[in-house]
Amino acid sequence: MKTPVQTVMGHCIPEPAMTARAYALLVLYVALPVLLVGMSLDLLVQWLFGWCVGFWCFV
């Protein structure tokens, strides 16, 4: 349910939105660590068992 548009002294206040900096921080603090952990686990499995899984199959 959307809230009605708020006004202050006759000026409309825009709704909060994600900025470019917010998207960059999201990638930096969420996406990048998840990718690094996943790739590290794929590499570990390949070294230990010789199974080619994930990203390392193409390297």
C-alpha distance matrix in Angstrom:
0.0 3.8 6.6 9.6 12.5 14.9 18.5 21.7 24.9 23.6 22.5 19.0 17.8 16.6 13.7 15.3 16.7 19.2 22.7 25.8 27.1 24.1 24.7 28.4 28.0 25.8 28.7 31.3 30.0 28.4 29.7 33.2 34.1 32.8 34.9 37.9 37.8 37.5 40.4 42.5 42.2 43.1 46.1 47.1 47.1 49.2 51.7 52.1 52.2 52.8 49.8 48.1 44.3 41.5 42.1 45.7 46.9 46.7 48.5
3.8 0.0 3.8 6.5 8.9 11.5 15.1 18.3 21.5 20.1 18.8 15.3 14.2 13.0 10.3 12.5 14.1 17.1 20.3 23.6 25.1 22.4 23.2 26.9 26.7 24.9 27.8 30.3 29.4 28.2 29.4 32.8 33.9 32.9 34.9 37.8 38.1 38.0 40.6 42.8 42.8 43.7 46.5 47.7 48.0 49.9 52.3 52.9 53.2 53.6 50.7 48.8 45.1 42.0 42.3 46.0 47.3 46.8 48.5
6.6 3.8 0.0 3.8 6.5 8.4 12.1 15.1 18.4 17.3 16.3 13.1 12.0 11.8 9.7 12.1 14.6 17.9 20.9 24.4 25.5 23.0 24.4 27.9 27.5 26.1 29.3 31.5 30.5 29.7 31.2 34.4 35.5 34.8 37.0 39.7 40.0 40.2 42.8 44.8 44.9 46.0 48.7 49.9 50.3 52.3 54.5 55.1 55.6 56.2 53.4 51.5 47.8 44.7 44.8 48.4 49.9 49.5 50.9
9.6 6.5 3.8 0.0 3.8 6.2 9.5 12.9 15.7 14.2 13.7 10.6 10.6 11.0 10.1 13.3 15.9 19.5 22.0 25.6 26.9 24.8 26.3 29.7 29.6 28.5 31.6 33.8 33.1 32.4 33.8 37.0 38.3 37.7 39.7 42.4 42.9 43.1 45.6 47.6 48.0 49.0 51.6 52.9 53.4 55.2 57.5 58.3 58.7 59.1 56.3 54.3 50.7 47.5 47.4 51.0 52.5 51.9 53.3
12.5 8.9 6.5 3.8 0.0 3.8 6.6 10.2 13.0 11.3 10.2 6.8 7.1 7.8 8.0 11.5 14.2 18.0 20.0 23.5 24.9 23.3 24.9 28.1 28.2 27.6 30.5 32.6 32.2 31.9 33.2 36.2 37.7 37.5 39.3 41.8 42.7 43.0 45.2 47.3 47.9 48.9 51.3 52.8 53.5 55.2 57.3 58.3 58.9 59.2 56.5 54.3 50.7 47.4 47.1 50.6 52.2 51.3 52.6
14.9 11.5 8.4 6.2 3.8 0.0 3.8 6.9 10.1 9.3 8.4 6.0 5.7 8.1 8.8 11.8 15.1 18.7 20.4 24.1 25.0 23.5 25.6 28.6 28.4 28.1 31.3 33.0 32.4 32.5 34.2 36.9 38.3 38.4 40.3 42.6 43.5 44.1 46.3 48.2 48.9 50.2 52.4 53.7 54.7 56.4 58.4 59.4 60.2 60.6 58.0 55.9 52.4 49.0 48.6 52.1 53.9 53.0 54.1
18.5 15.1 12.1 9.5 6.6 3.8 0.0 3.8 6.5 5.6 5.2 4.4 5.7 9.1 11.2 14.0 17.1 20.8 21.9 25.4 26.3 25.3 27.5 30.3 30.2 30.3 33.4 34.9 34.6 35.0 36.6 39.1 40.6 41.0 42.8 45.0 46.0 46.8 48.8 50.7 51.6 52.9 55.0 56.4 57.4 59.1 61.0 62.1 63.0 63.3 60.9 58.7 55.1 51.7 51.1 54.5 56.4 55.4 56.3
21.7 18.3 15.1 12.9 10.2 6.9 3.8 0.0 3.8 5.3 5.2 6.6 7.2 11.0 13.2 15.4 18.7 22.0 22.7 26.2 26.6 25.9 28.5 30.9 30.6 31.2 34.3 35.5 35.2 35.9 37.8 40.0 41.4 42.1 44.0 45.9 47.0 48.1 50.0 51.7 52.8 54.2 56.1 57.4 58.7 60.4 62.1 63.2 64.4 64.7 62.4 60.2 56.8 53.4 52.6 55.9 58.0 56.9 57.6
24.9 21.5 18.4 15.7 13.0 10.1 6.5 3.8 0.0 3.8 5.7 8.6 10.2 13.9 16.6 18.8 21.9 25.3 25.6 28.9 29.5 29.0 31.7 33.9 33.8 34.5 37.6 38.7 38.5 39.4 41.2 43.3 44.8 45.6 47.3 49.3 50.5 51.5 53.4 55.1 56.3 57.6 59.5 60.9 62.2 63.8 65.5 66.7 67.9 68.1 65.9 63.6 60.2 56.8 55.9 59.2 61.2 60.0 60.7
23.6 20.1 17.3 14.2 11.3 9.3 5.6 5.3 3.8 0.0 3.8 6.6 9.4 12.7 15.7 18.4 21.2 24.7 25.2 28.4 29.4 29.0 31.3 33.7 34.0 34.5 37.3 38.8 38.8 39.4 40.9 43.2 44.9 45.5 47.1 49.2 50.5 51.3 53.1 55.0 56.2 57.3 59.2 60.8 62.0 63.5 65.3 66.6 67.6 67.7 65.3 63.0 59.5 56.0 55.2 58.6 60.4 59.1 60.0
22.5 18.8 16.3 13.7 10.2 8.4 5.2 5.2 5.7 3.8 0.0 3.8 6.4 9.5 12.7 15.3 17.9 21.3 21.5 24.7 25.8 25.5 27.7 30.1 30.5 31.1 33.8 35.3 35.5 36.1 37.5 39.7 41.6 42.2 43.6 45.7 47.2 48.0 49.7 51.6 52.9 53.9 55.8 57.5 58.7 60.1 61.9 63.3 64.3 64.3 62.0 59.6 56.2 52.7 51.7 55.0 56.9 55.6 56.3
19.0 15.3 13.1 10.6 6.8 6.0 4.4 6.6 8.6 6.6 3.8 0.0 3.8 6.3 9.4 12.4 14.9 18.4 19.1 22.5 23.8 23.1 25.1 27.8 28.2 28.4 31.2 32.9 33.0 33.4 34.7 37.1 38.9 39.3 40.8 43.1 44.4 45.0 46.8 48.9 50.0 51.0 53.0 54.6 55.7 57.1 59.1 60.4 61.3 61.3 58.9 56.5 53.0 49.5 48.7 52.1 53.9 52.6 53.6
17.8 14.2 12.0 10.6 7.1 5.7 5.7 7.2 10.2 9.4 6.4 3.8 0.0 3.8 6.6 9.0 11.9 15.4 16.2 19.7 20.7 19.8 22.0 24.7 24.8 25.1 28.0 29.6 29.5 30.0 31.5 33.8 35.6 36.0 37.6 39.8 41.1 41.9 43.7 45.6 46.7 47.9 49.8 51.4 52.6 54.1 55.9 57.2 58.2 58.3 55.9 53.6 50.2 46.7 45.9 49.3 51.2 50.0 50.8
16.6 13.0 11.8 11.0 7.8 8.1 9.1 11.0 13.9 12.7 9.5 6.3 3.8 0.0 3.8 6.5 8.6 12.2 13.2 16.6 18.0 17.1 18.9 21.7 22.2 22.2 25.0 26.8 27.0 27.2 28.4 30.8 32.8 33.1 34.5 36.8 38.2 38.8 40.5 42.6 43.8 44.7 46.7 48.4 49.5 50.9 52.8 54.2 55.0 55.1 52.6 50.2 46.8 43.3 42.5 45.9 47.7 46.5 47.4
13.7 10.3 9.7 10.1 8.0 8.8 11.2 13.2 16.6 15.7 12.7 9.4 6.6 3.8 0.0 3.8 6.3 10.1 12.1 15.7 17.0 15.3 17.0 20.2 20.3 19.9 22.8 24.8 24.6 24.5 25.8 28.5 30.2 30.3 31.9 34.3 35.5 36.0 38.0 40.0 40.9 41.9 44.1 45.6 46.6 48.1 50.1 51.3 52.1 52.3 49.8 47.5 44.0 40.6 40.0 43.5 45.3 44.3 45.3
15.3 12.5 12.1 13.3 11.5 11.8 14.0 15.4 18.8 18.4 15.3 12.4 9.0 6.5 3.8 0.0 3.8 7.1 9.2 13.0 13.7 11.8 13.8 16.9 16.7 16.4 19.5 21.3 21.0 21.1 22.6 25.2 26.8 27.1 28.8 31.0 32.2 32.9 34.9 36.7 37.8 38.9 41.0 42.4 43.6 45.2 47.0 48.2 49.2 49.4 47.1 44.9 41.4 38.0 37.3 40.6 42.7 41.7 42.5
16.7 14.1 14.6 15.9 14.2 15.1 17.1 18.7 21.9 21.2 17.9 14.9 11.9 8.6 6.3 3.8 0.0 3.8 6.3 9.8 11.2 9.4 10.7 13.9 14.4 13.9 16.6 18.7 18.9 18.8 19.8 22.4 24.3 24.5 25.9 28.3 29.7 30.2 32.0 34.1 35.2 36.1 38.1 39.8 40.9 42.3 44.2 45.6 46.5 46.5 44.1 41.8 38.4 34.9 34.0 37.4 39.3 38.3 39.1
19.2 17.1 17.9 19.5 18.0 18.7 20.8 22.0 25.3 24.7 21.3 18.4 15.4 12.2 10.1 7.1 3.8 0.0 3.8 6.8 8.1 5.9 6.9 10.2 10.8 10.3 12.8 15.0 15.4 15.4 16.3 18.7 20.8 21.1 22.4 24.7 26.2 26.8 28.4 30.5 31.8 32.7 34.6 36.3 37.5 38.8 40.7 42.2 43.2 43.1 40.9 38.5 35.1 31.6 30.6 33.9 36.0 34.9 35.6
22.7 20.3 20.9 22.0 20.0 20.4 21.9 22.7 25.6 25.2 21.5 19.1 16.2 13.2 12.1 9.2 6.3 3.8 0.0 3.8 5.3 5.1 6.5 8.7 10.0 10.7 12.7 14.3 15.4 16.2 16.8 18.6 21.0 21.9 22.8 24.7 26.7 27.5 28.7 30.7 32.4 33.2 34.7 36.7 38.2 39.2 40.9 42.6 43.8 43.5 41.5 39.0 35.8 32.2 30.8 33.9 36.1 34.8 35.2
25.8 23.6 24.4 25.6 23.5 24.1 25.4 26.2 28.9 28.4 24.7 22.5 19.7 16.6 15.7 13.0 9.8 6.8 3.8 0.0 3.8 5.4 5.2 6.2 8.7 9.8 10.7 12.3 14.3 15.2 15.2 16.4 19.3 20.4 20.7 22.5 24.9 25.7 26.4 28.5 30.5 31.1 32.4 34.6 36.2 36.9 38.5 40.5 41.7 41.2 39.3 36.6 33.7 30.0 28.3 31.3 33.5 31.9 32.1
27.1 25.1 25.5 26.9 24.9 25.0 26.3 26.6 29.5 29.4 25.8 23.8 20.7 18.0 17.0 13.7 11.2 8.1 5.3 3.8 0.0 3.8 5.4 5.0 6.2 8.5 9.9 10.3 12.1 13.8 14.5 15.3 17.7 19.4 20.0 21.3 23.6 24.9 25.7 27.4 29.5 30.5 31.6 33.5 35.4 36.3 37.6 39.5 41.0 40.7 39.1 36.6 33.7 30.1 28.4 31.2 33.7 32.3 32.2
24.1 22.4 23.0 24.8 23.3 23.5 25.3 25.9 29.0 29.0 25.5 23.1 19.8 17.1 15.3 11.8 9.4 5.9 5.1 5.4 3.8 0.0 3.8 5.4 5.2 6.1 8.7 9.8 10.5 11.6 12.8 14.4 16.4 17.6 18.8 20.4 22.2 23.4 24.7 26.4 28.1 29.3 30.7 32.4 34.1 35.3 36.8 38.4 39.8 39.8 37.9 35.6 32.5 29.0 27.7 30.7 33.2 32.1 32.3
24.7 23.2 24.4 26.3 24.9 25.6 27.5 28.5 31.7 31.3 27.7 25.1 22.0 18.9 17.0 13.8 10.7 6.9 6.5 5.2 5.4 3.8 0.0 3.8 5.5 5.0 6.3 8.6 10.0 10.3 10.4 12.2 14.8 15.6 16.3 18.3 20.4 21.1 22.2 24.3 26.0 26.8 28.3 30.3 31.7 32.8 34.4 36.2 37.3 37.1 35.1 32.6 29.5 25.9 24.5 27.7 29.9 28.8 29.1
28.4 26.9 27.9 29.7 28.1 28.6 30.3 30.9 33.9 33.7 30.1 27.8 24.7 21.7 20.2 16.9 13.9 10.2 8.7 6.2 5.0 5.4 3.8 0.0 3.8 5.4 5.2 6.1 8.7 9.9 9.9 10.5 13.3 14.8 15.2 16.6 19.0 20.1 20.8 22.6 24.8 25.6 26.7 28.7 30.5 31.4 32.7 34.7 36.1 35.8 34.1 31.6 28.7 25.2 23.4 26.2 28.8 27.5 27.4
28.0 26.7 27.5 29.6 28.2 28.4 30.2 30.6 33.8 34.0 30.5 28.2 24.8 22.2 20.3 16.7 14.4 10.8 10.0 8.7 6.2 5.2 5.5 3.8 0.0 3.8 5.4 4.9 5.9 8.0 9.4 10.0 11.8 13.7 14.9 15.9 17.9 19.5 20.6 21.9 23.9 25.3 26.4 27.9 29.9 31.2 32.3 34.0 35.6 35.7 34.1 31.9 29.0 25.7 24.2 26.8 29.7 28.8 28.5
25.8 24.9 26.1 28.5 27.6 28.1 30.3 31.2 34.5 34.5 31.1 28.4 25.1 22.2 19.9 16.4 13.9 10.3 10.7 9.8 8.5 6.1 5.0 5.4 3.8 0.0 3.8 5.5 5.4 5.5 6.9 8.9 10.6 11.5 13.0 14.7 16.2 17.4 19.0 20.6 22.1 23.4 25.0 26.5 28.1 29.5 31.0 32.4 33.8 33.9 32.0 29.9 26.7 23.4 22.4 25.3 27.9 27.3 27.4
28.7 27.8 29.3 31.6 30.5 31.3 33.4 34.3 37.6 37.3 33.8 31.2 28.0 25.0 22.8 19.5 16.6 12.8 12.7 10.7 9.9 8.7 6.3 5.2 5.4 3.8 0.0 3.8 5.7 5.5 4.7 6.0 8.7 9.7 10.3 12.1 14.2 15.1 16.1 18.0 19.9 20.8 22.2 24.0 25.7 26.7 28.3 30.0 31.3 31.1 29.3 27.0 24.0 20.6 19.1 22.0 24.6 23.8 23.9
31.3 30.3 31.5 33.8 32.6 33.0 34.9 35.5 38.7 38.8 35.3 32.9 29.6 26.8 24.8 21.3 18.7 15.0 14.3 12.3 10.3 9.8 8.6 6.1 4.9 5.5 3.8 0.0 3.8 5.9 6.3 5.5 7.5 9.9 10.6 11.2 13.5 15.3 16.0 17.2 19.4 20.8 21.6 23.3 25.4 26.5 27.5 29.3 31.1 31.0 29.7 27.5 24.7 21.5 19.9 22.3 25.3 24.6 24.1
30.0 29.4 30.5 33.1 32.2 32.4 34.6 35.2 38.5 38.8 35.5 33.0 29.5 27.0 24.6 21.0 18.9 15.4 15.4 14.3 12.1 10.5 10.0 8.7 5.9 5.4 5.7 3.8 0.0 3.8 6.4 6.5 6.6 8.9 10.9 11.4 12.6 14.8 16.2 17.0 18.8 20.7 21.8 22.9 24.9 26.5 27.5 28.8 30.6 31.0 29.6 27.9 24.9 22.0 20.9 23.3 26.4 26.1 25.8
28.4 28.2 29.7 32.4 31.9 32.5 35.0 35.9 39.4 39.4 36.1 33.4 30.0 27.2 24.5 21.1 18.8 15.4 16.2 15.2 13.8 11.6 10.3 9.9 8.0 5.5 5.5 5.9 3.8 0.0 3.8 5.8 5.8 6.4 8.8 10.4 11.1 12.5 14.5 15.8 17.0 18.6 20.4 21.5 23.0 24.8 26.2 27.3 28.7 29.2 27.4 25.7 22.4 19.5 18.9 21.6 24.3 24.4 24.5
29.7 29.4 31.2 33.8 33.2 34.2 36.6 37.8 41.2 40.9 37.5 34.7 31.5 28.4 25.8 22.6 19.8 16.3 16.8 15.2 14.5 12.8 10.4 9.9 9.4 6.9 4.7 6.3 6.4 3.8 0.0 3.8 5.7 5.3 6.2 8.7 10.2 10.7 12.3 14.3 15.6 16.6 18.4 20.0 21.4 22.7 24.4 25.9 27.0 27.1 25.1 23.0 19.8 16.6 15.7 18.6 21.2 21.0 21.3
33.2 32.8 34.4 37.0 36.2 36.9 39.1 40.0 43.3 43.2 39.7 37.1 33.8 30.8 28.5 25.2 22.4 18.7 18.6 16.4 15.3 14.4 12.2 10.5 10.0 8.9 6.0 5.5 6.5 5.8 3.8 0.0 3.8 5.5 5.2 6.1 8.7 9.9 10.6 12.2 14.3 15.4 16.4 18.2 20.1 21.1 22.4 24.2 25.8 25.6 24.2 22.0 19.2 16.1 14.6 17.0 20.0 19.6 19.3
34.1 33.9 35.5 38.3 37.7 38.3 40.6 41.4 44.8 44.9 41.6 38.9 35.6 32.8 30.2 26.8 24.3 20.8 21.0 19.3 17.7 16.4 14.8 13.3 11.8 10.6 8.7 7.5 6.6 5.8 5.7 3.8 0.0 3.8 5.4 5.0 6.1 8.5 9.8 10.4 12.2 14.2 15.2 16.3 18.3 19.9 20.9 22.3 24.1 24.5 23.2 21.6 18.8 16.2 15.3 17.3 20.5 20.8 20.2
32.8 32.9 34.8 37.7 37.5 38.4 41.0 42.1 45.6 45.5 42.2 39.3 36.0 33.1 30.3 27.1 24.5 21.1 21.9 20.4 19.4 17.6 15.6 14.8 13.7 11.5 9.7 9.9 8.9 6.4 5.3 5.5 3.8 0.0 3.8 5.5 5.3 6.1 8.6 9.9 10.7 12.3 14.3 15.4 16.7 18.5 20.1 21.2 22.4 22.9 21.1 19.5 16.4 13.7 13.5 15.9 18.7 19.4 19.5
34.9 34.9 37.0 39.7 39.3 40.3 42.8 44.0 47.3 47.1 43.6 40.8 37.6 34.5 31.9 28.8 25.9 22.4 22.8 20.7 20.0 18.8 16.3 15.2 14.9 13.0 10.3 10.6 10.9 8.8 6.2 5.2 5.4 3.8 0.0 3.8 5.5 5.1 6.1 8.5 9.9 10.5 12.2 14.1 15.5 16.5 18.3 20.0 21.1 21.0 19.2 17.1 14.2 11.1 10.2 12.7 15.6 15.8 15.9
37.9 37.8 39.7 42.4 41.8 42.6 45.0 45.9 49.3 49.2 45.7 43.1 39.8 36.8 34.3 31.0 28.3 24.7 24.7 22.5 21.3 20.4 18.3 16.6 15.9 14.7 12.1 11.2 11.4 10.4 8.7 6.1 5.0 5.5 3.8 0.0 3.8 5.5 5.2 6.0 8.6 9.9 10.5 12.1 14.3 15.4 16.4 18.2 19.9 19.9 18.8 17.1 14.6 12.2 11.0 12.5 15.9 16.3 15.5
37.8 38.1 40.0 42.9 42.7 43.5 46.0 47.0 50.5 50.5 47.2 44.4 41.1 38.2 35.5 32.2 29.7 26.2 26.7 24.9 23.6 22.2 20.4 19.0 17.9 16.2 14.2 13.5 12.6 11.1 10.2 8.7 6.1 5.3 5.5 3.8 0.0 3.8 5.5 5.1 6.2 8.6 9.9 10.4 12.3 14.3 15.3 16.3 18.1 18.7 17.6 16.5 13.9 12.1 12.0 13.3 16.5 17.7 17.2
37.5 38.0 40.2 43.1 43.0 44.1 46.8 48.1 51.5 51.3 48.0 45.0 41.9 38.8 36.0 32.9 30.2 26.8 27.5 25.7 24.9 23.4 21.1 20.1 19.5 17.4 15.1 15.3 14.8 12.5 10.7 9.9 8.5 6.1 5.1 5.5 3.8 0.0 3.8 5.4 5.2 6.2 8.7 9.9 10.7 12.4 14.4 15.4 16.4 16.8 15.0 13.6 10.6 8.6 9.1 10.8 13.6 15.0 15.2
40.4 40.6 42.8 45.6 45.2 46.3 48.8 50.0 53.4 53.1 49.7 46.8 43.7 40.5 38.0 34.9 32.0 28.4 28.7 26.4 25.7 24.7 22.2 20.8 20.6 19.0 16.1 16.0 16.2 14.5 12.3 10.6 9.8 8.6 6.1 5.2 5.5 3.8 0.0 3.8 5.4 5.0 6.2 8.6 10.0 10.6 12.3 14.2 15.4 15.1 13.7 11.9 9.5 7.5 6.7 7.8 11.1 12.2 11.8
42.5 42.8 44.8 47.6 47.3 48.2 50.7 51.7 55.1 55.0 51.6 48.9 45.6 42.6 40.0 36.7 34.1 30.5 30.7 28.5 27.4 26.4 24.3 22.6 21.9 20.6 18.0 17.2 17.0 15.8 14.3 12.2 10.4 9.9 8.5 6.0 5.1 5.4 3.8 0.0 3.8 5.4 5.1 6.1 8.7 9.9 10.5 12.2 14.1 14.4 13.9 12.9 11.2 10.3 9.8 9.7 13.1 14.7 13.6
42.2 42.8 44.9 48.0 47.9 48.9 51.6 52.8 56.3 56.2 52.9 50.0 46.7 43.8 40.9 37.8 35.2 31.8 32.4 30.5 29.5 28.1 26.0 24.8 23.9 22.1 19.9 19.4 18.8 17.0 15.6 14.3 12.2 10.7 9.9 8.6 6.2 5.2 5.4 3.8 0.0 3.8 5.4 5.0 6.2 8.6 9.9 10.4 11.9 12.8 11.8 11.5 9.5 9.4 10.4 10.3 13.1 15.4 15.0
43.1 43.7 46.0 49.0 48.9 50.2 52.9 54.2 57.6 57.3 53.9 51.0 47.9 44.7 41.9 38.9 36.1 32.7 33.2 31.1 30.5 29.3 26.8 25.6 25.3 23.4 20.8 20.8 20.7 18.6 16.6 15.4 14.2 12.3 10.5 9.9 8.6 6.2 5.0 5.4 3.8 0.0 3.8 5.5 5.3 6.3 8.7 10.1 10.6 10.6 9.0 8.0 5.9 6.0 7.2 6.9 9.3 11.9 11.9
46.1 46.5 48.7 51.6 51.3 52.4 55.0 56.1 59.5 59.2 55.8 53.0 49.8 46.7 44.1 41.0 38.1 34.6 34.7 32.4 31.6 30.7 28.3 26.7 26.4 25.0 22.2 21.6 21.8 20.4 18.4 16.4 15.2 14.3 12.2 10.5 9.9 8.7 6.2 5.1 5.4 3.8 0.0 3.8 5.5 5.1 6.2 8.6 10.1 9.6 9.4 8.5 8.1 8.5 8.4 6.5 9.5 11.8 10.6
47.1 47.7 49.9 52.9 52.8 53.7 56.4 57.4 60.9 60.8 57.5 54.6 51.4 48.4 45.6 42.4 39.8 36.3 36.7 34.6 33.5 32.4 30.3 28.7 27.9 26.5 24.0 23.3 22.9 21.5 20.0 18.2 16.3 15.4 14.1 12.1 10.4 9.9 8.6 6.1 5.0 5.5 3.8 0.0 3.8 5.4 5.1 6.1 8.4 9.3 9.8 10.3 10.0 11.2 11.9 10.1 12.7 15.3 14.2
47.1 48.0 50.3 53.4 53.5 54.7 57.4 58.7 62.2 62.0 58.7 55.7 52.6 49.5 46.6 43.6 40.9 37.5 38.2 36.2 35.4 34.1 31.7 30.5 29.9 28.1 25.7 25.4 24.9 23.0 21.4 20.1 18.3 16.7 15.5 14.3 12.3 10.7 10.0 8.7 6.2 5.3 5.5 3.8 0.0 3.8 5.5 5.2 5.7 7.0 6.6 7.9 7.7 9.9 11.7 10.1 11.6 14.9 14.6
49.2 49.9 52.3 55.2 55.2 56.4 59.1 60.4 63.8 63.5 60.1 57.1 54.1 50.9 48.1 45.2 42.3 38.8 39.2 36.9 36.3 35.3 32.8 31.4 31.2 29.5 26.7 26.5 26.5 24.8 22.7 21.1 19.9 18.5 16.5 15.4 14.3 12.4 10.6 9.9 8.6 6.3 5.1 5.4 3.8 0.0 3.8 5.6 5.5 4.6 4.9 5.6 6.9 9.5 10.5 7.9 9.0 12.3 11.7
51.7 52.3 54.5 57.5 57.3 58.4 61.0 62.1 65.5 65.3 61.9 59.1 55.9 52.8 50.1 47.0 44.2 40.7 40.9 38.5 37.6 36.8 34.4 32.7 32.3 31.0 28.3 27.5 27.5 26.2 24.4 22.4 20.9 20.1 18.3 16.4 15.3 14.4 12.3 10.5 9.9 8.7 6.2 5.1 5.5 3.8 0.0 3.8 5.9 5.7 7.9 9.1 10.7 12.9 13.4 10.4 12.0 14.8 13.4
52.1 52.9 55.1 58.3 58.3 59.4 62.1 63.2 66.7 66.6 63.3 60.4 57.2 54.2 51.3 48.2 45.6 42.2 42.6 40.5 39.5 38.4 36.2 34.7 34.0 32.4 30.0 29.3 28.8 27.3 25.9 24.2 22.3 21.2 20.0 18.2 16.3 15.4 14.2 12.2 10.4 10.1 8.6 6.1 5.2 5.6 3.8 0.0 3.8 6.0 8.2 10.6 11.9 14.6 15.8 13.3 14.6 17.8 16.8
52.2 53.2 55.6 58.7 58.9 60.2 63.0 64.4 67.9 67.6 64.3 61.3 58.2 55.0 52.1 49.2 46.5 43.2 43.8 41.7 41.0 39.8 37.3 36.1 35.6 33.8 31.3 31.1 30.6 28.7 27.0 25.8 24.1 22.4 21.1 19.9 18.1 16.4 15.4 14.1 11.9 10.6 10.1 8.4 5.7 5.5 5.9 3.8 0.0 3.8 5.5 8.8 10.5 13.8 15.7 13.3 13.6 17.1 16.8
52.8 53.6 56.2 59.1 59.2 60.6 63.3 64.7 68.1 67.7 64.3 61.3 58.3 55.1 52.3 49.4 46.5 43.1 43.5 41.2 40.7 39.8 37.1 35.8 35.7 33.9 31.1 31.0 31.0 29.2 27.1 25.6 24.5 22.9 21.0 19.9 18.7 16.8 15.1 14.4 12.8 10.6 9.6 9.3 7.0 4.6 5.7 6.0 3.8 0.0 3.8 6.4 9.2 12.6 13.9 11.1 10.8 14.2 13.9
49.8 50.7 53.4 56.3 56.5 58.0 60.9 62.4 65.9 65.3 62.0 58.9 55.9 52.6 49.8 47.1 44.1 40.9 41.5 39.3 39.1 37.9 35.1 34.1 34.1 32.0 29.3 29.7 29.6 27.4 25.1 24.2 23.2 21.1 19.2 18.8 17.6 15.0 13.7 13.9 11.8 9.0 9.4 9.8 6.6 4.9 7.9 8.2 5.5 3.8 0.0 3.8 6.1 9.8 11.9 9.8 9.0 12.7 13.4
48.1 48.8 51.5 54.3 54.3 55.9 58.7 60.2 63.6 63.0 59.6 56.5 53.6 50.2 47.5 44.9 41.8 38.5 39.0 36.6 36.6 35.6 32.6 31.6 31.9 29.9 27.0 27.5 27.9 25.7 23.0 22.0 21.6 19.5 17.1 17.1 16.5 13.6 11.9 12.9 11.5 8.0 8.5 10.3 7.9 5.6 9.1 10.6 8.8 6.4 3.8 0.0 3.8 7.0 8.6 6.7 5.3 9.0 10.1
44.3 45.1 47.8 50.7 50.7 52.4 55.1 56.8 60.2 59.5 56.2 53.0 50.2 46.8 44.0 41.4 38.4 35.1 35.8 33.7 33.7 32.5 29.5 28.7 29.0 26.7 24.0 24.7 24.9 22.4 19.8 19.2 18.8 16.4 14.2 14.6 13.9 10.6 9.5 11.2 9.5 5.9 8.1 10.0 7.7 6.9 10.7 11.9 10.5 9.2 6.1 3.8 0.0 3.8 6.7 6.4 6.0 9.4 11.0
41.5 42.0 44.7 47.5 47.4 49.0 51.7 53.4 56.8 56.0 52.7 49.5 46.7 43.3 40.6 38.0 34.9 31.6 32.2 30.0 30.1 29.0 25.9 25.2 25.7 23.4 20.6 21.5 22.0 19.5 16.6 16.1 16.2 13.7 11.1 12.2 12.1 8.6 7.5 10.3 9.4 6.0 8.5 11.2 9.9 9.5 12.9 14.6 13.8 12.6 9.8 7.0 3.8 0.0 3.8 5.7 6.1 8.3 10.1
42.1 42.3 44.8 47.4 47.1 48.6 51.1 52.6 55.9 55.2 51.7 48.7 45.9 42.5 40.0 37.3 34.0 30.6 30.8 28.3 28.4 27.7 24.5 23.4 24.2 22.4 19.1 19.9 20.9 18.9 15.7 14.6 15.3 13.5 10.2 11.0 12.0 9.1 6.7 9.8 10.4 7.2 8.4 11.9 11.7 10.5 13.4 15.8 15.7 13.9 11.9 8.6 6.7 3.8 0.0 3.8 5.5 6.0 7.3
45.7 46.0 48.4 51.0 50.6 52.1 54.5 55.9 59.2 58.6 55.0 52.1 49.3 45.9 43.5 40.6 37.4 33.9 33.9 31.3 31.2 30.7 27.7 26.2 26.8 25.3 22.0 22.3 23.3 21.6 18.6 17.0 17.3 15.9 12.7 12.5 13.3 10.8 7.8 9.7 10.3 6.9 6.5 10.1 10.1 7.9 10.4 13.3 13.3 11.1 9.8 6.7 6.4 5.7 3.8 0.0 3.8 5.3 5.1
46.9 47.3 49.9 52.5 52.2 53.9 56.4 58.0 61.2 60.4 56.9 53.9 51.2 47.7 45.3 42.7 39.3 36.0 36.1 33.5 33.7 33.2 29.9 28.8 29.7 27.9 24.6 25.3 26.4 24.3 21.2 20.0 20.5 18.7 15.6 15.9 16.5 13.6 11.1 13.1 13.1 9.3 9.5 12.7 11.6 9.0 12.0 14.6 13.6 10.8 9.0 5.3 6.0 6.1 5.5 3.8 0.0 3.8 5.7
46.7 46.8 49.5 51.9 51.3 53.0 55.4 56.9 60.0 59.1 55.6 52.6 50.0 46.5 44.3 41.7 38.3 34.9 34.8 31.9 32.3 32.1 28.8 27.5 28.8 27.3 23.8 24.6 26.1 24.4 21.0 19.6 20.8 19.4 15.8 16.3 17.7 15.0 12.2 14.7 15.4 11.9 11.8 15.3 14.9 12.3 14.8 17.8 17.1 14.2 12.7 9.0 9.4 8.3 6.0 5.3 3.8 0.0 3.8
48.5 48.5 50.9 53.3 52.6 54.1 56.3 57.6 60.7 60.0 56.3 53.6 50.8 47.4 45.3 42.5 39.1 35.6 35.2 32.1 32.2 32.3 29.1 27.4 28.5 27.4 23.9 24.1 25.8 24.5 21.3 19.3 20.2 19.5 15.9 15.5 17.2 15.2 11.8 13.6 15.0 11.9 10.6 14.2 14.6 11.7 13.4 16.8 16.8 13.9 13.4 10.1 11.0 10.1 7.3 5.1 5.7 3.8 0.0
